[in-house]
Amino acid sequence: MARKFRGTETVKVDGKGRMSIPARLRRVFDAGDASFPNNNTGRTQLVAVYGPDWWNWIELYTIEAIEEIDEQIDKLTRGSQERRWLELLMNGQSTDLEIDREGRLVLPLKLREKLGFAEGVETIFESRGDYIQVYNPDSRPKDVEALEAFADQHGPQFDPRAFLDGSSPDSAGEG
């Protein structure tokens, strides 16, 4: 089983568009790149999914996680809308990146511009299990707003761990 990302970090963008990846997050990226221990570059590979124009975040996936997603996409019916949509998102709206020997990630200029990551901006690296969501704290991700609305439907006393037992939220007890 793959290691999961945990926690939230603030990471500053430098003048060259580099961001230092916190060591504990970097270890998960390293573990998720099977070629890392054997390559002589000292660079960990990863994939950034930047999504459609309305996305105001990017998602950073380990190679292992993106390969699992690719396998799931390959199981969908070729030519189906679902497969085409996921191929566009996960393949067409993504780019390969690497973490350099100093533990820094360089985002392409078009991604920095899309997200408002100018020099000196502090970004948020928020763990999502098998990927990290990266965004500008001045512009909360639209998907988080949708999740908050979903959570509001269940009330402040609802314990989301109730979803883990497979019961519906309506029948789950309050925490």
C-alpha positions as CSV (number, residue, x, y, z in Angstrom):
1,M,0.0,0.0,0.0
2,A,1.3,3.4,-0.9
3,R,2.2,6.0,1.7
4,K,-0.3,8.8,2.1
5,F,0.3,12.5,2.3
6,R,-0.8,14.0,5.6
7,G,-1.0,17.6,6.9
8,T,-0.9,21.1,5.5
9,E,2.2,23.2,4.8
10,T,2.8,26.8,3.7
11,V,5.4,27.0,0.9
12,K,6.8,30.2,-0.6
13,V,7.5,30.7,-4.3
14,D,10.9,32.2,-5.1
15,G,11.9,34.4,-8.0
16,K,12.5,31.5,-10.4
17,G,9.2,29.9,-9.6
18,R,10.7,27.3,-7.3
19,M,9.0,25.9,-4.2
20,S,10.9,23.9,-1.5
21,I,8.9,20.8,-0.8
22,P,8.8,20.0,2.9
23,A,10.9,16.9,3.7
24,R,8.1,14.8,5.0
25,L,6.1,15.4,1.8
26,R,9.1,14.8,-0.3
27,R,9.6,11.4,1.2
28,V,6.2,10.4,0.0
29,F,7.0,11.6,-3.5
30,D,10.3,9.7,-3.4
31,A,8.6,6.5,-2.2
32,G,5.9,6.8,-4.9
33,D,8.6,7.0,-7.7
34,A,9.9,3.4,-8.2
35,S,12.7,4.7,-10.4
36,F,14.0,7.2,-7.8
37,P,16.3,4.9,-5.9
38,N,17.9,3.7,-9.1
39,N,18.2,6.9,-11.1
40,N,21.4,8.8,-11.0
41,T,19.8,12.2,-11.2
42,G,18.6,12.5,-7.6
43,R,15.4,13.8,-9.0
44,T,11.9,12.5,-8.1
45,Q,9.3,12.4,-10.8
46,L,5.7,13.5,-10.2
47,V,2.6,14.6,-12.1
48,A,0.8,18.0,-11.7
49,V,-2.8,18.0,-12.8
50,Y,-3.9,21.6,-13.4
51,G,-7.4,20.9,-14.7
52,P,-9.8,23.2,-16.6
53,D,-9.6,27.0,-16.6
54,W,-12.0,27.3,-13.6
55,W,-9.7,25.2,-11.4
56,N,-7.8,27.6,-9.1
57,W,-5.5,24.8,-7.7
58,I,-3.2,22.1,-8.9
59,E,-3.0,18.5,-7.7
60,L,0.5,16.9,-7.3
61,Y,0.5,13.1,-7.6
62,T,3.2,10.5,-7.0
63,I,4.0,8.4,-10.1
64,E,2.6,5.4,-8.3
65,A,-0.8,7.2,-7.7
66,I,-1.0,8.5,-11.3
67,E,-0.3,5.0,-12.6
68,E,-3.1,3.6,-10.5
69,I,-5.5,6.2,-11.9
70,D,-4.3,5.5,-15.5
71,E,-5.1,1.8,-14.9
72,Q,-8.6,2.7,-13.7
73,I,-9.2,4.9,-16.7
74,D,-8.0,2.1,-19.0
75,K,-10.7,-0.2,-17.6
76,L,-13.4,2.2,-18.7
77,T,-15.1,1.7,-22.1
78,R,-12.9,3.2,-24.9
79,G,-14.7,6.3,-26.4
80,S,-17.1,6.6,-23.5
81,Q,-17.7,10.2,-22.2
82,E,-16.4,9.2,-18.7
83,R,-13.2,7.8,-20.1
84,R,-12.7,10.8,-22.5
85,W,-13.3,13.2,-19.7
86,L,-10.9,11.5,-17.3
87,E,-8.3,11.2,-20.1
88,L,-8.6,14.9,-20.8
89,L,-8.3,15.8,-17.1
90,M,-5.6,13.4,-16.0
91,N,-3.6,13.3,-19.2
92,G,-4.4,16.4,-21.3
93,Q,-4.6,18.8,-18.4
94,S,-1.5,17.7,-16.6
95,T,2.3,17.9,-16.9
96,D,5.3,15.8,-15.7
97,L,7.5,17.6,-13.1
98,E,10.4,16.7,-10.9
99,I,11.8,17.6,-7.6
100,D,15.4,18.7,-7.9
101,R,18.3,17.5,-5.7
102,E,17.7,20.5,-3.4
103,G,14.1,19.4,-2.8
104,R,12.6,22.1,-4.9
105,L,9.8,21.9,-7.4
106,V,9.7,24.3,-10.4
107,L,6.3,25.1,-11.7
108,P,6.0,26.1,-15.4
109,L,5.2,29.8,-15.9
110,K,1.7,29.1,-17.3
111,L,0.8,27.3,-14.1
112,R,2.2,30.1,-11.9
113,E,0.3,32.6,-13.8
114,K,-3.0,30.6,-13.7
115,L,-2.7,30.3,-9.9
116,G,-1.3,33.7,-9.1
117,F,2.0,32.3,-7.8
118,A,4.2,35.4,-8.1
119,E,7.6,35.7,-6.4
120,G,7.2,35.7,-2.6
121,V,3.6,34.3,-2.6
122,E,3.0,31.8,0.1
123,T,1.1,28.8,-1.2
124,I,-0.8,26.1,0.6
125,F,0.2,22.4,0.2
126,E,-2.8,20.5,1.6
127,S,-2.7,16.7,1.8
128,R,-5.5,14.7,0.2
129,G,-4.2,11.2,0.8
130,D,-2.7,10.2,-2.5
131,Y,-2.1,13.7,-3.8
132,I,-1.5,17.2,-2.6
133,Q,-3.7,20.1,-3.5
134,V,-1.7,23.3,-4.0
135,Y,-3.4,26.7,-4.0
136,N,-3.1,30.4,-3.3
137,P,-4.5,31.1,0.2
138,D,-6.2,34.2,-1.1
139,S,-8.3,32.1,-3.5
140,R,-9.7,29.0,-1.8
141,P,-10.2,26.1,-4.1
142,K,-13.7,25.9,-5.5
143,D,-13.9,22.1,-4.7
144,V,-13.3,22.9,-1.0
145,E,-16.3,25.3,-1.1
146,A,-18.4,22.5,-2.5
147,L,-17.2,20.1,0.3
148,E,-18.0,22.6,2.9
149,A,-21.5,23.0,1.6
150,F,-21.8,19.1,1.6
151,A,-20.6,19.0,5.2
152,D,-23.1,21.8,6.2
153,Q,-25.9,19.5,5.1
154,H,-25.0,17.1,7.9
155,G,-24.7,19.6,10.7
156,P,-21.8,20.4,13.1
157,Q,-22.3,17.3,15.2
158,F,-21.9,14.9,12.3
159,D,-18.8,12.7,12.4
160,P,-17.6,12.1,8.8
161,R,-15.9,8.9,9.9
162,A,-19.4,7.4,9.9
163,F,-19.0,7.1,6.1
164,L,-16.2,4.6,6.7
165,D,-18.6,1.9,7.8
166,G,-20.7,2.1,4.6
167,S,-23.9,3.4,6.3
168,S,-25.7,6.3,4.8
169,P,-25.1,9.7,6.5
170,D,-28.8,9.8,7.3
171,S,-28.6,6.7,9.5
172,A,-25.3,7.5,11.1
173,G,-25.3,8.5,14.7
174,E,-24.1,11.9,15.9
175,G,-20.6,12.1,17.4
